[in-house]
Amino acid sequence: MNDRRASIAVFFLGFAACTAAPPSDPGDTAATSSALRRSERRDRGDDRSWLQWGQNPRHTAAPRVAGQPFTRQLADIVYDPLAPDEVDKGFGELRVHYQAPLVDGADVYMMRKTGTFDPTTFSTQIWSEAKLAWVHDELVQQWNFVTDWVAPGNMFDFHEPVFHPVIANGYLYVPGKGGTIHEVDRKTGVSRRRISPFSDDGDAPVDSHKFTVSPITADEEGNLYFNVIEMEDDTVTRDFFLDQKAVDSWLVKVYRDGRVAKVSYRTLTPGAPAEGETCEGNNFGSAPLPWPPSPTSFPAAITCTAQRVALNVAPAVDRDGTIYTVSHGHFSFQFAYLIAVNPDLTPKWNASLRHRFSDGCGVPPSEGGSLPPNGAPGGCREGALRGVDPNNNRPGNGIVLDASSATPAIAPDGSVFFGTFGNYNYSQGHLVHFSREGEYLGEYPFGWDMTPAIYAHDGTYSLVVKDNHYSGPSYCVDDTFCPPDRTATNPASPEAYFITQLSPSLKVEWQIRSTNTDSCQRDGSGHVTCTSDHPAGFEWCVNMPAVDGDGVVYVNSEDGFLYAIRQGGALKDRVFQQLALGAAYTPASLGPDGKIYSQNAGHLFVMGR
């Protein structure tokens, strides 16, 4: 995955940054503790099934069911037969975001793909959603609904976007073409109607310039939420997505009674830079390295682009109906916002992710930084101001990229967490934390392509995150100034890969480190062969962990194993699936009976007793 991150870092090198003090722990007072206990009972007692992205509308991914032991593999189903082609054309990596398996009782819903893979356009692939059911201990397909949904862009724009249905109101809702969704009968797999935010007639021709670009979220009342973007040109062609103008984008709400409403993201971001406005520059371009060139220098100004929805962001919905979502400038990724929306789709607040972090130049790892000392290889220029992003000499930004599938998650106290990218801390990014009123509360120095699982327990809660300390480069793409070997040049902050549990104030409660060094693969007869070629371990390839009712954490790794991790960070179990593989991050999910649904190399695996 280092090549993948390096290509992202090269393309997005030098966008922008931010700062804040750590928050107090919300469990400090008796009143807060009591409120959290009440919220914990609600969060862990009202939903055992996994019906959508993040399992529920708050995206906590922590049902109260206890996971089954890894006694045996119950199913191995190939849902993406194009994966070998995608790996071959993806320079040895599977650059695809996949849906979480949806589980409701004995029914399982999972995407399938057919067609062909063309790296210059995603439009040659065909997406469908299959209903599977457990029949005499076998997972058997009942029907397969083929949708007309198409992912925008191509492999050179970003990782393949998420296709993600939801179960609600007794139906399956599936993304469709032209910014629409299909309401599918769960018994027959037949589309009952097409729901369009842009036409009252579901049979009217759909606009190929519009795209449904998020998982669909269902709140506890059965209302649906999803995001749509309209491009100036039809970007299912081989043109680059970011070469096209974004005409507009919308947050859509489908009320349970059938009414449809939408609001433009430009309306939701008052105060954000307008298209054509002059904005702060994001990097020093051709200036001699190391950066910043001097303590008083700043990059040349840029022309900002209009705000539009970030791809792959599933709207999160709190119990009071507040909706949380994310935007960024169409090509101004460092001008990004976390957005709170009232239930009637009027703006509630928006919070800029710029200038939030102060862990850049000269901040040692012992104090929360990650860069080598100023003047050292991989570090900033000698004399640089403490804490700034070397790319622009300002506090660091929470960058939002369309290659990510990070989504807001709502904690029991109503505060919101969101994972962002960063290009000055070895591409680790930051997990940001905001109160329900939009006050910035702090950050943790990893956030890339991650939605935290939120485990409510003992009157408080914890967050479970992947925490990848990637190899180099640190902030630039010159091997002389930013060497690729992080461990050798920055021994105080070496390459390492963790699953980390955090307190509400983002303090580490426990960690478990990847120690497997073997790349393994399973052949057609089931025989596994391995080669030791990852001395620093493997990245955790999960965009959202699953946490069961006992606090056991279930995650996939790029080493091809599914792991079960006990509270405290002790390994409970692991099982090898198919292939050690660099991959865009895949979610795990739990069924109401505790079966574990995992993914690797285009296969759906189910583990249990």
Helices and strands as residue ranges (DSSP letters): H 2-11, H 30-45, E 72-78, H 83-89, E 93-94, E 102-104, E 107-115, G 122-124, E 125-135, E 138-146, E 166-168, E 171-175, E 181-185, E 191-195, E 210-212, E 217-218, E 224-231, G 241-243, E 246-254, E 260-264, H 265-268, E 278-279, E 302-303, E 307-309, E 316-317, E 323-329, E 336-341, E 347-352, G 365-367, E 409-410, E 416-420, E 430-434, E 440-444, E 453-457, E 460-469, H 486-489, E 496-502, E 508-513, E 518-522, E 528-532, E 546-547, E 553-556, E 561-565, E 571-576, E 582-583, E 589-590, E 596-600, E 603-608
